[in-house]
Amino acid sequence: MTAPETTILYPDRGGNIHTFRAITPCALFDVLSPPYSAENGRDCSYFQKSSVKEPSVVLPSEIDSSEVVWLEELEDHQPPEGFVVARGLYKGPVIRR
C-alpha cells in the first residue's frame, strides 16, 4: 500500500489537537511514540463540538469568529462511540527525531 502524503506531528508545546475525517474509504495508521499513558503524563483526551454558540472569550482581532469551532472535552475521557483502536507493539528499527 502507498499513501499520497504523510503527515508528521512533533508538537513542542500546546498539545497535539487533531481530527481525521475520511473523504473516501481508508485506513489510518497512527504511530504514537511514546504511547499515551495517564500515569506518565501523556494522557489522551477526546473532544466534541461545544453546544455553546458564543463563549465569553475575546478573540484577537485578526481571527474571524465565524471560522472558530469551540470544543469541549468529553467528561469521561473515553473515545466517542464507534471509535476503534487496535494496539500493537512496534518491533521495527529505533526511530530518532
Secondary structure, 3 states (H helix, E strand, C coil): CCCCCCCCCCCCCCCCCCCCCCCCCCCCCCCCCCCCEHHHCECCCCEEECCCCCCCCCCCCCCCHHHCCCEEECCCCCCCCCCCCCCCCCCCCCCCC
